[in-house]
Amino acid sequence: MLRANIQILEDFEEEMGAEKIGNSDELRAWGVTLKKKVEIIADTLDKLEKHGWKWTTGSRDIILYKNILKVDAKKEITSLKIPEDVVLFD
């Protein structure tokens, strides 16, 4: 069984750090960016579910499972036009 993941938040503390978000406008902008990322992830999950992938959530990511070889999984991800940086393989 192959395991891959989709990161939702890489490092929440770093992303929310004072250097990056120092006022309410910057917080709103980060929220817009996060919403776009979640929409891409949801669209990706829709595609993957239609092709037999199962998934569960972790604390900062989504864990994907499928009985497939890694090389075949990468081909499938490419054929589904999922951006390379969305699905990460161990």
N, C-alpha and C positions, 0 to 999 in steps of 0.2 A: 504494500500500500504506500503510495507516494504521499508525502506531506509537503505542502507549500504554504506560504502565508502572504497576507496583504497587510501592510502596516497602516494603521489609522493615525496614530500619534507615535512619532519616533521617540521623542523625549519631551514629555509634557512640560516638565519643569524648565527645560531649556527653551522650548517654544514660547512659554509664558514669561520668560525672564524679563527683567526691567529694561535690559538693553534693547530688546526687540519690541516690547509693548509697554510704552511709557505713558500713554494717555487713552482716553475713551475712543478717539477716532482710530487709533492703531488697533485697539481691541476689536472694533467693528470690522475693520479691514481683515484682520486675522479670521474673524468669524465667517466672512464671505469666502475666504480662501478655504477654510475648513469645510464649509457647506459644499463647495464645488468638488472637493476631494471625496466627500461622502457620496455625492451623486455619481461620480466615476466608479467608485467601489460598488455601489448598488447596481449600476448597469453591468459591471463586470460579473457580479454574482448571478444576475439574471442569465447571462450568457453561459456561465459555467454550469449552473444548475440544469439547463437544457441539455447539456452534454455529459450529465452523470456525475458531476462533482458534488460532494457534500461539504458542509462547512459548519464551523462553530466559532463563537467569539472568545477571544482572550481579553486580557486587561488593556492591551494597546493594539491588538491586531485581530485579524480574522484568520483562522487556521483552515486550510483547504485539504481535502482528502479525495483520492481517487485511486482505484486499482489500475495503474498505468505506469509504464516506464518513464523515467525522467525525460529521455530524449523525445518520446512521443508526446509527453505533456507539453514540452516547449513548442513542438510543432503545432499542437492544438491551440495553444495560447496565441501563437502567431496567426494561425488561420482564422481565429475569431476576432482578429484585429484589436486585441487587448494590448495596451501600451506595455513595453518591456519592463518599465519601472514599477508597474502595479503589482504583479505577481512575482514573489521572490521564492526561490528554491533553496532548500538547505544544502 
